Amino acid sequence: MPDRFLFREEQIRELSYNLRPALKGCSPVNTICRGLPGTGKTTCLRKLFSEAEMHTKKLVTVYVNCQIERSPFSIYSKVYRKVTDTKISPAGLSFENLVAAVAKKIAEENKVVLLCLDDVNYMGSKSAMNTTLFTALRLHQEFEGVRIGVFAVLSDVHKNILDGLNAGVVSSFRPAEVYFPPYSAAEMHDIYQARILQGVYPNVISGDILDLIVDYSMKIGDLRVGLDLIKRSVMNAENDARTSVTEEDVSRAFSVSKDVHVNETLKTLKNGERQLFELIGEMTRESKERGDAAGVTSGQVQRRAKDELNIGYTYFFEYIKKLEELRLVDLVKKDGVHGRMSYVEVRGFL
């Protein structure tokens, strides 16, 4: 966790406003945090929750990673352990009895619970999401004195989770939305510089090396790549018994660090989107092996996507637009033999 959390003042202000009722013993404002991977959503929430719990005993924050905890029972088991301050698993209880035990404890101790569902789109099914949210948002109707709010985190900037919810859940949820935009090169530079001052000895990473790390990070489009680059580059220098990082250290580190973004982002893709990205990667490799300097046109990809993946014209352009927005590929206009054409380029992963 950084000492200073830069360039997210507006998001922290909005989230603090939505959380503020909980500090007074009321239910917080339900909220969706939306933004591309690596835009600070999780770090922002963890820092906010930590500070809020330091200032009041009324609030209990429960952070759930939905890539790991996907069922209503596993999610409310985590709530149970947090509100009861125990590591004992409630295995053996029915879901109804588990929820009743959670509600009773919340009411007895006059607490407010803020449930954070990170990567909520990974939840097992629409049924699981409906059950989880319905239980949290309607629990006060069955158990007097229970107050629960939900912060849901999405790395898919297009997904509307309300579309898959029952009408009763939607009417109770009614979330505010907080958007986390991608970091600019200047913002990345200042964030990395602050982390370097915090965790690395002076003069280990020069200004030129920091600029190189920023360039690599912007090439991928993910702040986490640069943070990983800093760590691996310093380790490379240490392993060679040197007291400063070189360009070679960064280059070697990048061969590993570049996968941080793509691995995390690929998890958010639907099956057809992932297949299309893999096809673009395959066609890019084939183009390089042929020595084709121009690269692969979007038309060439579209034809193979139709023949090999059965992806029609409309879905192809919907998928390719999403891959571009997620900074997995770039669409570039180039002059060719047949005039100006659109080429698809993979962002430095291959």
Buried (B, 14 or more C-beta within 10 A) or exposed (E): EBEEBBBBEEBBEBBEBBBEBBBEEEBBBBBBBBBBBBBBBBBBBBBBBEEBBEEEEBBBBBBBBBBEBBBBBBBBBBBBBBBBEEEEEBEEBEBEEBBBBBBBBBBEBEBBBBBBBBBBBBBBEEEBBBBBBBBBBBBBEEBEEBBBBBBBBBBBBEBEBEEBBBEEBBEBBEBBEBBBBBBEEEBBBBBBBBBBEEBBEEEBBEEEBBEBBBEBBBBBBBBBBBBBBBBBBBEBBEEEEEEEBBEEBBBBBBEEBBBBBBEBBBBBBEEBBBBBBEBBBBBBEEBEEEEEEEBBBBEBBBEBBBEEBEBEEEBBEBBBEBBBBBBBBBEEEEEEEEEEBEBBBBBBBE
